[in-house]
Amino acid sequence: MCSSRAADWQICGLSICRVLSDRIWLCQKLQQLKRWIRKPVTIGFAHAELIAVLVAVTGNEPRVMTIRAGEALPSGPFEMGHRTLQSGLREWVQDQTGHPVGYLEQLYTFADRDRNNEILGGRTISISYLGLVHEEAAPGGGRPGWQGWYSYFPWEDRRSGRPADTDRIEARLTAWAERDPHRQQDRMRRARFAFGFSGARWNEDLVLQRYELLYEAGLVAESGREMDAHAGRTMFADHRRILATGIARLRAKIKYRPVVFELMPESFTLLQLQRSVEALAGLTLHKQNFRRLIEQQDLVEETGETMSETGGRPAKLFRYRHAVREERELSGSRLPISRG
């Protein structure tokens, strides 16, 4: 009887020890997980980064949210604690800028092997998003600030005609083309197509192609070669390339989706709406054509109120018809981008 009880106590003691051991192991694993959960997600040597192109239109000027006093776009690593890519990006934007984010859509994934990255022997994959917001003060901790996007791409603003520096850009690109006789014709053809040289048509959507051509020619500082003082403000790594991608996306999208209303106040005049579209497109639009198409698309409705505009009679105020939101997703609606 005694030996049986002793055996039972021995079995019980072993069971308790095993449970305690399992609990200690579990606690150790949980501590490891807590330390690891703040680390960027890495697959092999690939590091996932989230980056935001936040756009606003203020005072008829397109603006982009930056950090580091205009040198970079808001960004940060995708972490295990982030529920989704988009929620992770929103957290980084809030942390670095303190600015609210409304409309957001995925822009592009940048994963080129030769990208500038900060991982020794590794690789950075940047998942970018385009956000449309109303400009507010940014109290975040990343030295945030709103910058005019034409300070980074001065050749893109043609609202007042051909920019003064276009001739200089053409001369520099011509000299670059002539340095390689075997590719001279191809380089000049690309330059004419991208910048509208020699009577070629200017295509406002080719923002990225123009920047990459200047990069290839060594005319922007990010290329690591000579810097042209007229080639716009520089940015960290390839953030200016990402910004160019965002501008190109938005310029193309306002032609078939009325996303510009995400940038407008609750009520606005048709002239304010036109000026906002012109600011984004970098072009002057034909006033009557613009208003005619707005009316045909049935995108806006009168509020019954007016406001005084400089040098003219009070103008009617309009608001976006939210009832067409579902319709536009199904059939599409567009805003006119035509030269005035």
VEXVEX-364888 format. One line per 4 residues: their letters; for each residue x, y, z of N, C-alpha, C, CB. Coordinates in steps of 0.1 Angstrom, whole numbers. Atoms other than C-alpha are relative to their C-alpha. Glycine has a CB too. Example, Ala and Ser with C-alpha at 12.3 -4.5 7.8 and 13.67 -1.06 7.14 Angstrom:
# residues 2
as) 9/-12/0/123/-45/78/9/12/0/-10/0/12 ~ -9/-11/0/137/-11/71/-8/11/8/4/5/-14
# end
This chain:
# residues 340
mcss) 8/-12/0/0/0/0/9/12/0/-9/0/12 ~ -9/-12/-1/28/24/10/8/2/-13/10/-1/11 ~ -8/-2/13/48/17/-22/-9/5/-11/6/-13/-4 ~ 9/-5/10/17/23/-43/-2/15/2/-14/-7/1
raad) 2/-14/-3/11/57/-26/12/8/-4/-3/3/14 ~ -13/-6/4/48/66/-31/1/2/-15/12/-7/5 ~ 0/-1/15/45/58/-68/-9/10/-5/-3/-14/-6 ~ 10/-10/4/14/79/-71/5/14/2/-13/-1/7
wqic) -5/-13/-2/31/109/-55/12/3/-10/6/1/15 ~ -11/-2/10/61/104/-78/-5/4/-13/9/-13/-1 ~ 6/-3/13/39/104/-109/-6/14/0/-11/-10/-3 ~ 6/-13/-1/21/135/-96/11/11/0/-8/1/13
glsi) -11/-10/0/54/153/-89/6/2/-14/11/-5/9 ~ -5/-1/13/66/145/-124/-9/8/-9/3/-14/-6 ~ 10/-7/8/34/158/-139/1/15/3/-14/-5/3 ~ -1/-14/-3/37/191/-120/12/6/-6/0/2/16
crvl) -13/-5/5/73/195/-130/-1/3/-15/11/-9/3 ~ 2/-1/14/63/189/-166/-8/12/-4/-6/-13/-6 ~ 9/-11/3/35/215/-165/8/13/2/-12/0/9 ~ -8/-12/-2/58/241/-149/10/3/-11/7/-1/14
sdri) -10/-1/11/85/234/-175/-7/5/-13/6/-13/-3 ~ 7/-5/12/59/239/-203/-4/15/1/-13/-9/-2 ~ 4/-14/-2/47/272/-187/13/9/-2/-6/1/13 ~ -12/-8/2/83/285/-185/4/1/-14/12/-7/9
wlcq) -4/-1/14/90/276/-221/-10/9/-8/-1/-15/-6 ~ 10/-9/7/57/293/-232/3/15/3/-14/-4/5 ~ -3/-14/-3/66/325/-213/13/5/-7/3/1/16 ~ -12/-4/8/101/325/-229/-4/3/-14/10/-11/1
klqq) 4/-2/14/85/322/-263/-8/13/-2/-8/-12/-5 ~ 8/-13/1/60/350/-256/9/12/1/-10/0/11 ~ -10/-11/-1/89/373/-246/7/2/-13/9/-2/12 ~ -7/0/13/107/364/-278/-9/7/-10/5/-13/-4
lkrw) 9/-5/10/76/372/-298/-2/15/2/-14/-7/2 ~ 2/-15/-3/71/406/-280/12/8/-6/-2/2/15 ~ -12/-7/5/107/415/-289/0/0/-15/13/-6/5 ~ -1/2/15/103/403/-325/-11/8/-7/-1/-15/-4
irkp) 12/-5/7/69/418/-332/2/14/-5/-12/0/10 ~ -2/-13/5/83/453/-336/11/1/-11/5/9/12 ~ -10/0/10/109/442/-361/-7/0/-14/9/-12/1 ~ 5/0/14/103/448/-399/-2/-14/-5/8/8/-9
vtig) 2/13/6/89/419/-418/11/-3/-11/-14/-2/-7 ~ -11/2/9/118/403/-437/-1/-14/-6/14/1/7 ~ 0/13/7/118/375/-463/13/-2/-6/-12/-1/-10 ~ -13/1/5/153/363/-468/7/13/4/1/-2/-15
faha) -7/-13/-2/171/397/-472/-10/11/-5/13/1/-7 ~ 9/-10/4/140/416/-483/-8/6/11/-11/-6/-10 ~ 7/-7/-10/126/443/-461/-11/8/-5/11/10/7 ~ 12/-7/6/91/456/-466/-2/14/7/-13/-9/3
elia) 2/-13/-5/85/493/-463/-13/6/-5/12/9/-4 ~ 12/-7/4/53/514/-465/3/15/-2/-11/-2/11 ~ -3/-13/4/54/548/-481/-12/8/-5/12/1/-10 ~ 12/-8/3/28/576/-485/3/12/-9/-7/4/12
vlva) 0/-13/8/22/602/-512/-13/6/3/2/-3/-16 ~ 12/-7/-5/-3/625/-495/-1/13/-8/0/2/15 ~ 2/-12/8/-17/652/-518/-11/9/5/-2/-4/-15 ~ 11/-9/-2/-37/683/-512/1/11/-10/1/6/15
vtgn) 0/-12/9/-46/714/-533/-4/11/9/-10/-2/-12 ~ 2/-11/-9/-43/746/-514/4/13/-8/8/-1/13 ~ -3/-12/7/-45/781/-529/3/-2/-15/11/7/6 ~ -2/3/14/-47/766/-564/14/-6/-3/-2/12/-9
eprv) -13/6/2/-14/748/-559/0/-15/6/11/8/7 ~ -1/14/-5/-8/710/-556/11/-1/10/2/-10/-12 ~ -10/1/-11/10/701/-524/2/-14/4/-4/9/12 ~ -3/13/-5/26/670/-510/5/0/14/10/-7/-9
mtir) -5/1/-14/32/660/-474/14/-6/0/-10/-8/9 ~ -14/5/-1/69/655/-466/4/-1/15/9/8/-8 ~ -7/0/-13/91/647/-436/14/4/-2/-1/-14/7 ~ -14/-4/1/127/657/-429/1/13/-7/8/-11/-6
agea) -1/-13/6/120/693/-440/0/-1/-15/12/7/5 ~ 2/0/15/109/683/-475/9/-10/-7/3/13/-5 ~ -9/9/6/136/656/-481/-5/-14/-3/13/-1/8 ~ 5/14/2/115/625/-479/-16/0/2/6/-9/11
lpsg) 15/3/-1/79/611/-480/-2/-8/13/-5/-8/-12 ~ 3/8/-12/63/596/-448/1/-15/-3/-14/4/5 ~ -3/14/2/74/560/-445/4/-7/12/10/-2/-12 ~ -5/8/-11/82/532/-422/-2/-15/-3/-8/3/13
pfem) 1/14/3/86/494/-421/-13/-6/3/11/-7/9 ~ 12/8/-2/57/470/-423/3/-10/12/-5/-8/-12 ~ -3/8/-12/56/453/-388/-10/-11/2/2/9/12 ~ 9/11/-3/41/421/-375/-12/5/8/8/-10/8
ghrt) 11/-5/-8/19/442/-352/-11/7/-9/5/9/10 ~ 10/-7/8/2/459/-382/-10/-10/-6/7/7/-12 ~ 11/10/5/-32/443/-391/0/-1/-15/-13/6/5 ~ -1/0/15/-29/453/-428/10/10/-5/-14/3/-6
lqsg) -10/-10/6/-6/472/-451/-5/14/2/2/-3/-15 ~ 6/-14/0/-30/502/-452/0/5/15/-14/0/-6 ~ 1/-5/-14/-35/503/-414/15/3/5/-6/-11/9 ~ -14/-3/-4/3/501/-410/5/13/-5/9/-11/-5
lrew) -4/-13/6/8/530/-433/-7/12/8/-4/1/-15 ~ 6/-11/-7/-18/551/-415/6/2/14/-15/-4/2 ~ -7/-1/-13/0/544/-382/13/8/-2/3/-13/6 ~ -13/-8/3/33/557/-397/-3/14/-3/8/-7/-11
vqdq) 4/-14/4/16/588/-412/-4/7/13/-11/0/-10 ~ 4/-7/-13/0/596/-378/12/3/9/-10/-9/7 ~ -12/-2/-8/33/591/-360/9/10/-5/7/-14/2 ~ -9/-9/5/54/611/-383/-5/14/-3/6/-6/-13
tghp) 5/-13/4/31/639/-394/-12/4/9/-5/-1/-14 ~ 12/-4/-8/0/638/-371/-11/5/-9/4/11/9 ~ 10/-5/9/-21/645/-402/-10/-11/-2/6/5/-13 ~ 10/10/3/-54/627/-407/0/-4/-15/-14/5/3
vgyl) 0/5/14/-57/605/-438/-14/-5/-3/11/-12/-1 ~ 13/5/4/-89/599/-456/1/-10/-12/-9/12/-4 ~ 0/8/12/-90/586/-492/14/-5/-2/-4/8/-13 ~ -13/6/1/-62/561/-497/-1/-12/-10/6/-5/13
eqly) -1/11/9/-53/537/-526/14/-4/-2/-8/4/-13 ~ -13/5/2/-24/515/-533/5/5/-13/1/-16/0 ~ -5/-6/12/-1/531/-558/9/-9/-8/9/12/4 ~ -9/9/8/28/508/-568/10/-6/10/8/9/-11
tfad) -10/7/-8/54/484/-554/13/1/-6/-4/-15/3 ~ -13/-3/6/90/494/-559/10/-10/6/5/14/3 ~ -9/10/-5/114/465/-557/12/-2/-9/-7/-13/1 ~ -12/1/9/142/472/-583/12/-4/8/2/13/-7
rdrn) -12/4/-7/175/456/-573/10/11/3/7/-11/-9 ~ -10/-11/-2/195/488/-577/-5/11/8/4/5/-14 ~ 5/-10/-9/173/508/-554/9/3/12/-14/-3/5 ~ -7/-3/-12/189/527/-526/-7/-6/12/1/16/2
neil) 7/5/-12/183/508/-494/10/0/11/-5/-15/-2 ~ -8/-1/-12/196/508/-459/3/-13/7/-6/9/10 ~ -2/13/-6/199/471/-453/13/-6/-7/-12/-10/-3 ~ -13/5/5/235/458/-457/-2/-14/-6/11/0/11
ggrt) 1/13/7/235/430/-482/-15/-4/-2/6/-11/8 ~ 14/3/2/197/432/-483/-7/8/-11/-7/2/13 ~ 8/-6/10/169/446/-503/-13/6/6/-4/-10/-11 ~ 12/-6/-5/140/470/-497/-11/0/-10/3/15/5
isis) 12/0/8/106/465/-511/-10/11/5/-7/-14/-1 ~ 9/-11/-5/85/497/-509/-14/-1/-6/7/14/-3 ~ 14/0/5/47/495/-511/-6/14/3/-8/-11/8 ~ 5/-14/-1/34/529/-518/-15/2/-2/7/9/-11
ylgl) 14/-3/1/0/545/-514/-2/15/-4/-7/-3/14 ~ 4/-14/3/-16/576/-528/-12/4/9/-4/1/-15 ~ 10/-5/-8/-37/596/-504/-4/14/-4/4/0/15 ~ 6/-13/4/-60/626/-511/-6/6/13/-10/0/-11
vhee) 4/-6/-13/-65/650/-481/-2/15/-2/10/-3/10 ~ 0/-15/-1/-73/686/-471/11/4/9/-14/4/6 ~ -12/-4/-8/-42/704/-459/-4/5/13/7/11/-8 ~ 0/-5/-14/-39/709/-422/14/1/6/-9/-10/9
aapg) -13/0/-6/-11/717/-399/4/-14/4/0/10/13 ~ -6/13/-3/12/687/-393/9/1/13/7/-6/-12 ~ -7/-2/-13/23/685/-356/9/-12/3/-9/2/11 ~ -8/12/-2/41/651/-360/14/2/3/-2/-10/-11
ggrp) -14/-1/-4/76/642/-349/10/-2/-11/2/-10/10 ~ -10/2/11/92/637/-383/4/12/-8/-5/-11/-9 ~ -2/-13/7/97/674/-391/-8/0/-13/15/1/-4 ~ 9/1/11/67/672/-414/-3/14/-6/-13/-6/3
gwqg) 4/-13/6/56/700/-438/-5/-2/-14/12/9/-1 ~ 6/1/14/36/706/-470/10/8/-9/-14/7/0 ~ -9/-6/10/57/713/-501/-8/0/-13/13/-8/-1 ~ 5/0/14/46/724/-536/6/-10/-8/1/14/-6
wysy) -7/11/7/51/694/-558/8/6/-13/-10/-10/-5 ~ -8/-5/11/63/717/-587/14/5/4/-8/11/-7 ~ -13/-3/-4/93/726/-566/10/-12/-3/1/4/15 ~ -7/12/4/104/690/-573/1/-3/-15/-5/-12/8
fpwe) 2/2/14/93/690/-609/-4/13/-7/-10/-12/-3 ~ 4/-13/5/94/726/-622/-4/0/-15/11/10/2 ~ 3/1/14/91/715/-658/-14/-5/-3/10/-9/-8 ~ 13/6/1/57/699/-651/-12/11/0/-3/-10/11
drrs) 10/-10/-1/38/732/-646/-1/9/-12/2/9/13 ~ 2/-8/12/25/746/-679/-12/8/0/0/-10/-12 ~ 12/-8/-1/-4/766/-667/3/14/-6/-5/1/14 ~ -4/-13/6/15/798/-678/8/-1/-12/8/8/11
grpa) -7/2/12/29/783/-709/13/-9/2/4/13/-7 ~ -13/8/-1/63/766/-716/9/5/11/7/0/-14 ~ -9/-5/-10/85/768/-685/13/6/-5/3/-11/10 ~ -12/-6/4/116/790/-688/12/-9/-1/3/12/9
dtdr) -12/9/0/140/762/-681/-1/-12/-10/1/-6/14 ~ 2/11/10/126/739/-708/11/0/-11/-13/1/-7 ~ -11/-1/10/152/752/-733/13/-5/5/2/15/-5 ~ -12/5/-6/180/745/-709/0/-16/1/2/6/14
iear) 1/15/-1/167/709/-703/2/-6/-14/-14/-4/6 ~ -1/5/14/164/704/-741/15/0/-4/-8/8/-10 ~ -14/0/4/200/715/-746/9/-10/8/6/14/4 ~ -7/10/-8/213/693/-718/-3/-14/-5/-3/1/15
ltaw) 4/13/5/194/663/-731/6/-3/-14/-15/-2/-1 ~ -6/1/14/207/670/-767/14/-4/2/-2/13/-8 ~ -15/2/-2/243/671/-754/2/-15/5/6/10/10 ~ -1/14/-5/237/638/-736/-2/-10/-11/-10/-3/11
aerd) 2/9/11/223/622/-767/12/-1/-10/-13/4/-8 ~ -11/-1/9/252/633/-788/13/-6/5/3/15/-4 ~ -12/7/-5/277/617/-765/1/-14/-4/0/1/15 ~ 0/14/4/267/583/-778/-6/0/-14/-8/-9/10
phrq) 6/0/14/264/584/-817/-8/-12/-3/12/1/-9 ~ 8/12/4/251/548/-818/-14/1/6/7/-12/6 ~ 14/-1/-6/221/557/-796/-6/14/0/1/-5/15 ~ 4/-14/1/218/594/-805/-15/1/-4/9/8/-9
qdrm) 14/-1/6/186/590/-826/-10/-5/10/-1/-7/-13 ~ 10/6/-10/169/568/-800/-2/9/12/4/-14/4 ~ 0/-9/-11/178/592/-772/-8/13/-3/13/3/5 ~ 7/-12/4/165/622/-791/-15/-2/-2/7/6/-13
rrar) 14/4/2/133/604/-800/-7/0/13/-1/-13/-8 ~ 6/1/-13/126/596/-764/-1/14/7/9/-9/9 ~ 1/-13/-6/134/632/-753/-11/8/-7/13/7/-2 ~ 11/-7/7/110/646/-780/-13/-5/5/2/-1/-15
fafg) 13/6/-4/83/622/-770/-4/4/15/1/-15/-1 ~ 2/-3/-14/87/629/-732/-3/14/3/11/-5/8 ~ 1/-14/-3/91/666/-732/-7/9/-11/14/6/2 ~ 7/-7/10/73/676/-764/9/10/-8/-11/8/6
fsga) -9/-8/8/104/690/-781/-3/0/-15/14/-4/3 ~ 1/-1/15/105/700/-818/-15/-2/-5/8/-11/-6 ~ 14/1/4/67/704/-820/-8/-12/4/0/2/-15 ~ 7/12/-5/58/671/-804/-10/4/10/10/-11/5
rwne) 11/-3/-9/26/670/-783/5/-3/14/-12/-8/-3 ~ -3/2/-15/31/675/-745/-11/-9/6/0/14/7 ~ 9/9/-7/15/646/-726/2/1/15/3/-15/-5 ~ -1/-3/-14/9/656/-690/1/-12/8/-12/8/5
dlvl) -1/12/-8/7/620/-679/14/-6/1/-9/-11/-6 ~ -14/6/1/44/612/-687/9/5/11/6/2/-13 ~ -9/-6/-10/57/626/-654/11/-9/4/-9/2/13 ~ -10/10/-4/76/594/-644/10/-1/-12/-6/-13/3
qrye) -10/2/11/91/590/-679/9/12/-2/-8/-2/-13 ~ -9/-11/1/104/625/-679/10/0/11/-8/13/1 ~ -10/0/-11/120/622/-645/10/-11/-2/-7/-3/13 ~ -10/11/2/136/588/-654/9/3/-11/-8/-13/-3
llye) -9/-3/11/150/602/-686/10/10/5/-8/7/-12 ~ -9/-10/-6/166/631/-667/10/-8/10/-7/11/8 ~ -8/9/-9/179/604/-642/10/-7/-8/-9/-10/8 ~ -9/8/9/194/583/-670/10/9/-6/-8/-6/-11
aglv) -9/-9/6/210/614/-685/9/6/11/-7/11/-7 ~ -9/-6/-11/226/623/-651/-3/14/3/14/-2/-4 ~ 3/-14/-2/208/656/-648/-8/3/13/-9/5/-11 ~ 6/-2/-14/192/650/-613/10/-6/10/-14/-7/1
aesg) -10/3/-10/212/647/-581/-1/-15/4/-1/8/12 ~ 2/14/-4/197/613/-573/7/-10/-9/-15/-4/0 ~ -7/9/9/215/598/-603/15/-3/5/0/5/-14 ~ -13/2/-5/248/602/-584/10/7/-9/4/-14/1
remd) -9/-6/9/263/622/-613/-2/15/1/-2/-4/-15 ~ 1/-14/0/264/659/-622/-15/5/3/5/6/-13 ~ 13/-5/-4/235/680/-608/-3/13/-8/-1/2/15 ~ 5/-12/6/216/705/-628/-8/9/10/-9/-3/-13
ahag) 7/-8/-10/205/734/-606/-14/3/-4/8/13/1 ~ 14/-2/5/173/737/-627/-8/-13/0/0/6/-14 ~ 7/13/1/163/701/-622/-9/-3/13/10/-11/-1 ~ 9/2/-11/142/706/-591/6/-4/13/-11/-9/-3
rtmf) -5/5/-13/145/698/-554/3/-15/0/-10/4/11 ~ -3/14/-1/161/665/-545/-7/-6/12/15/-2/1 ~ 6/8/-11/147/638/-522/9/-12/4/-14/-4/-3 ~ -8/12/-5/161/609/-502/-3/-12/-9/-4/-3/14
adhr) 1/13/7/168/577/-521/-8/2/-13/-6/-11/8 ~ 8/-2/12/141/573/-548/-14/5/3/-1/-14/-8 ~ 13/-6/-3/114/592/-531/-6/9/-10/1/7/13 ~ 5/-9/10/112/617/-559/-6/-8/-12/11/9/-5
rila) 6/9/10/106/588/-583/-14/-5/4/10/-12/-3 ~ 13/4/-5/78/576/-561/-10/11/-1/1/-5/15 ~ 9/-12/1/63/611/-560/-4/2/-14/7/12/5 ~ 3/-2/14/65/613/-598/-10/-11/-4/13/-2/-9
tgia) 10/10/2/46/580/-599/-14/4/5/4/-14/6 ~ 13/-4/-5/19/594/-577/-6/11/-8/2/5/15 ~ 6/-11/8/15/626/-597/-5/-6/-13/11/10/-3 ~ 5/5/12/12/606/-629/-13/-8/2/11/-10/-6
rlra) 12/7/-3/-14/583/-614/-12/9/2/2/-9/13 ~ 11/-9/-2/-35/612/-602/-4/8/-12/4/10/11 ~ 3/-7/13/-32/631/-635/-8/-9/-9/13/5/-7 ~ 7/9/8/-44/601/-653/-14/-3/5/7/-13/-2
kiky) 12/4/-6/-71/592/-628/-11/11/-1/2/-4/14 ~ 11/-10/0/-89/626/-628/-7/1/-13/6/13/4 ~ 7/0/13/-98/620/-664/-11/-10/-1/11/-3/-11 ~ 10/10/0/-119/590/-657/-7/-3/13/5/-13/-6
rpvv) 6/1/-13/-127/592/-620/0/13/7/7/-11/9 ~ 0/-13/-6/-138/623/-602/6/1/14/-15/5/1 ~ -6/0/-13/-114/618/-573/4/14/4/13/-9/-1 ~ -4/-13/-4/-106/655/-574/-10/6/11/-1/10/-12
felm) 9/-5/-10/-137/660/-552/5/-4/14/-14/-6/-2 ~ -6/3/-13/-117/643/-524/9/11/5/8/-13/-1 ~ -9/-11/-3/-95/674/-525/-8/13/2/10/2/-10 ~ 7/-13/0/-123/700/-526/-7/2/14/-11/0/-11
pesf) 8/-3/-13/-141/717/-496/-14/-5/-3/0/15/3 ~ 14/5/1/-177/708/-489/-8/7/-11/-7/1/14 ~ 6/-8/10/-189/736/-511/10/8/-8/-12/9/5 ~ -10/-6/9/-171/753/-540/-7/6/-12/11/-10/-4
tllq) 5/-6/12/-176/774/-571/6/-9/-12/4/15/-2 ~ -5/7/12/-171/759/-606/14/5/-4/-9/1/-12 ~ -13/-5/3/-141/781/-610/11/-6/9/1/16/1 ~ -9/6/-9/-125/768/-579/3/-15/-4/-5/0/15
lqrs) -2/13/5/-131/733/-592/9/-1/-12/-14/-7/-3 ~ -9/0/12/-115/741/-625/14/3/3/-5/11/-10 ~ -14/-3/-4/-85/757/-609/7/-11/7/0/12/9 ~ -6/12/-6/-79/726/-588/4/-10/-10/-10/-6/11
veal) -4/10/10/-80/703/-618/12/5/-8/-12/-2/-9 ~ -11/-6/7/-57/727/-636/13/-1/8/-2/15/-4 ~ -12/1/-8/-33/727/-607/6/-14/0/-3/4/15 ~ -5/14/0/-31/689/-607/6/-4/-14/-11/-9/3
aglt) -4/4/13/-28/686/-645/12/9/-5/-12/2/-10 ~ -11/-9/5/-3/715/-649/-4/7/-13/12/-8/-1 ~ 4/-5/12/-24/728/-677/-12/10/2/-5/-11/-10 ~ 12/-8/0/-50/755/-685/-11/-6/-8/4/15/-5
lhkq) 11/7/7/-84/742/-694/-9/10/-6/-8/-9/11 ~ 10/-9/7/-111/756/-717/-12/1/9/-4/-6/-14 ~ 10/-3/-11/-136/772/-693/-14/-6/-4/-1/14/2 ~ 13/4/4/-168/765/-713/-1/-16/-2/-4/6/-13
nfrr) 0/14/1/-158/729/-722/0/-7/13/13/-4/-8 ~ -1/6/-13/-150/722/-686/-14/0/6/10/8/9 ~ 13/-2/-7/-183/735/-673/-11/-9/-7/-5/14/0 ~ 10/8/7/-203/717/-701/1/-14/4/2/2/-15
lieq) -2/15/-4/-188/683/-692/-4/-2/14/15/-4/-3 ~ 4/1/-14/-193/689/-655/-16/-2/1/4/12/9 ~ 15/1/0/-230/695/-662/-5/-13/-7/-6/12/-8 ~ 4/13/7/-233/665/-686/2/-12/9/8/-2/-13
qdlv) -3/11/-9/-217/642/-660/-10/0/12/14/0/5 ~ 9/-1/-11/-242/654/-634/7/-3/13/-12/-9/-2 ~ -8/3/-11/-215/653/-608/-3/10/12/14/1/-3 ~ 1/-10/-11/-224/685/-588/-15/5/0/9/11/-2
eetg) 13/-6/-2/-255/702/-575/1/13/7/-10/-9/7 ~ -1/-13/-7/-262/738/-564/-4/-2/15/-9/10/-7 ~ 4/0/-14/-263/745/-527/-10/10/3/13/3/8 ~ 9/-11/-2/-285/775/-531/7/13/6/-11/-4/9
etms) -7/-11/-5/-258/798/-518/10/6/-10/8/-4/13 ~ -9/-7/9/-233/822/-535/12/5/8/-6/11/-8 ~ -11/-6/-7/-199/836/-527/6/10/-10/11/-10/4 ~ -6/-10/9/-181/867/-541/14/-4/-4/1/14/7
etgg) -13/3/6/-151/860/-564/6/13/-5/-1/-10/-11 ~ -7/-13/3/-125/887/-572/-4/4/-14/15/-2/0 ~ 3/-6/13/-136/910/-600/-12/-4/-7/12/-2/-8 ~ 12/5/7/-170/896/-607/-12/-1/9/3/-14/-6
rpak) 12/1/-7/-205/890/-596/1/-12/9/-12/0/-9 ~ 0/12/-9/-213/865/-568/-2/-13/-8/-11/1/11 ~ 1/13/7/-208/829/-580/-7/-10/8/15/-5/-3 ~ 8/10/-6/-230/800/-573/9/-10/7/-9/-7/-10
lfry) -7/11/-7/-218/774/-548/-6/-14/-3/0/2/15 ~ 4/14/3/-219/737/-556/6/-10/10/4/-4/-15 ~ -6/11/-8/-213/704/-538/-1/-12/-9/-8/-2/13 ~ 0/13/7/-205/670/-550/-12/-9/3/13/-8/4
rhav) 11/8/-2/-234/647/-555/4/-14/4/-9/-1/-13 ~ -5/13/-5/-226/617/-533/-9/-11/-5/-1/1/15 ~ 8/11/5/-255/598/-548/6/-6/-13/-14/6/-4 ~ -6/6/13/-234/593/-580/13/-8/3/4/11/-9
reer) -12/7/-4/-206/577/-560/0/-15/-5/3/0/15 ~ 1/14/4/-218/541/-567/-1/0/-15/-13/-6/6 ~ 2/0/15/-228/550/-603/14/2/-7/-9/11/-4 ~ -13/-3/6/-193/563/-610/9/-12/0/7/12/6
elsg) -8/12/-1/-177/531/-598/-4/-11/-11/-1/-6/13 ~ 5/9/10/-199/511/-622/3/4/-14/-15/-3/2 ~ -1/-5/14/-198/532/-653/11/9/-3/-13/6/-4 ~ -11/-10/2/-170/557/-648/-6/14/-4/9/-5/-11
srlp) 3/-13/4/-172/594/-651/13/8/0/-10/7/10 ~ -13/-6/2/-145/618/-662/-1/15/0/5/-4/-14 ~ -1/-15/1/-133/654/-660/8/3/-12/6/5/13 ~ -7/-4/13/-121/673/-691/14/5/3/-8/10/-7
isrg) -13/-5/0/-84/677/-695/3/4/-15/11/-10/5 ~ -3/-4/14/-81/698/-727/6/14/1/-13/1/-8 ~ -7/-12/-1/-60/728/-735/-10/12/-3/11/0/-11 ~ 8/-12/1/-76/762/-732/6/9/-11/-1/8/12
# end
